[in-house]
């Protein structure tokens, strides 16, 4: 493509309440490290007492990716449910400041922005606890962004939406397929994949153009409900990127019989917080990867993987999922200094 890739991202607008936690406290709460937990008013009150000094910062898995793409100069629209409250307006402004197109979609006195605790253990692992909210993405909100999907080259769908927002997912996919827009699905936390396995599997079996997952999420998808050979074969035939933490990442393109492996990820000087690492990786990767090309350029894909890895390596050196806007470009510039020799 001679023009920049246009991306429409369907994902939650979340305010993260970030705090450090020791392993004993996490165990007392009954949470598995790295999991995604559904909250309740009672649990919210309990967490507010335990963590009174949690720091508020913008988050949301695919929203973090959209932010990274905006900082990298991409044409990106975030399709989300953003409330007309203090949190929502601040969230939208932060997106607009880096060039991400989005808008307030929920108005009224009783709207409640989505928020959640991010509990960071000493090993840098993060555990999410969603708090009660009433600003889910609906099919009607998706229709409000219909022109953005129709005019996009790629629709990216956040895996967390399979929890309770499948109507929005289905409408977005319908619009994309009607207009020949490529479709990418990102998987969510391992326990989310297991709990909503059948719904996620069906959407993948229906046909997508790109799957993004880490090793644990992909394993949960294939074997989480007992080994599914048909699904495994479908995944084998789907272009996918699998991240492997410190062991790098892999790209598989069965259509062009292409495979690229980055055997090690750029290591940080000190791992502080893994929250947002995968989101940052995807932002860096999609800033260079073009799924609309008739034949994918494997060298360019390797640069996309490296850019994503360099962004992720910077994210985990800090507390919080988003970098200073200039650091994304620094990662992209550094990636361009590497020379790949493909075999």
Secondary structure, DSSP 8 states (H G I E B T S, - for coil): --S--EEEEE---EEEEEEE--HHHHHHHT--TT-EEE--HHHHHHHHHH-TT-EEEEE-HHHHHHHHHHHTT-EEEEE---BSSHHHHHHHHHHHHTT-B----B-STT---EEEEEEE-TTS-EEEEE---S----HHHHHHTHHHHHT-SEEEE-GGGGTT-HHHHHHHHHHHHHTT-EEEEE---HHHHHHTHHHHHHHHHT--SEEEEEHHHHHHHHHTTS--HHHHHHHHTS-EEEE-GGG-EEEEETTTTEEEEE-S----SS----TTHHHHHHHHHHTT--TTSSS--HHHHHHHHHHHHHHHHHHTTSSSS---HHHHHHHHHHHTT------
